[in-house]
């Protein structure tokens, strides 16, 4: 990936691996926006967007996403970069329909067309597989490490945290398989796989930055 050209970095991650935080920190280091699945769903639900709506709006404006940012998203004058995300640990959600998946895909594509970015999402690796300048990353961690993180973040007992992880892993694998025909654990889908055992989030960011520099 060439960081001096417009790029998209996708991060697929196991719940409790720290992948979302890594994505945020990586985006900050690169000076680009960070987007996640929760943001996409929030936009879709709040504004009732469909693929047809996006195409219609896009036809009226050069970039509907840039227009959306200017008119809706508050910016900090002190910040040189801005990331957008919705803080939301795994909540029960309805099964995604084909139309919803297509809409979410279109939203992500528009975000990436507007400029370089880091995207955390279950199927982003698939959506941007043909992007001319992309990097697909998978963040994993030992199960017990994930359990401890979820226990701390969500104030859960060990048993409940384990059940949450098993349920989320199953749901995410089903989602990826349904819409991409692949497994989220298939390492062929990624340029870099990071195991967080004995690593901090900052360590992971440094590793990724080093990988980017060496893969130019």
HELIX and SHEET records of a PDB file:
HELIX    1   1 UNK A   19  UNK A   30  1                                  12    
HELIX    2   2 UNK A   37  UNK A   47  1                                  11    
HELIX    3   3 UNK A   51  UNK A   60  1                                  10    
HELIX    4   4 UNK A   64  UNK A   72  1                                   9    
HELIX    5   5 UNK A   98  UNK A  114  1                                  17    
HELIX    6   6 UNK A  124  UNK A  127  1                                   4    
HELIX    7   7 UNK A  143  UNK A  154  1                                  12    
HELIX    8   8 UNK A  158  UNK A  180  1                                  23    
HELIX    9   9 UNK A  187  UNK A  189  5                                   3    
HELIX   10  10 UNK A  201  UNK A  214  1                                  14    
SHEET    1   A 5 UNK A  33  UNK A  36  0                                        
SHEET    2   A 5 UNK A 117  UNK A 120  1                                        
SHEET    3   A 5 UNK A   8  UNK A  13  1                                        
SHEET    4   A 5 UNK A 134  UNK A 140  1                                        
SHEET    5   A 5 UNK A 192  UNK A 195  1                                        
END                                                                             
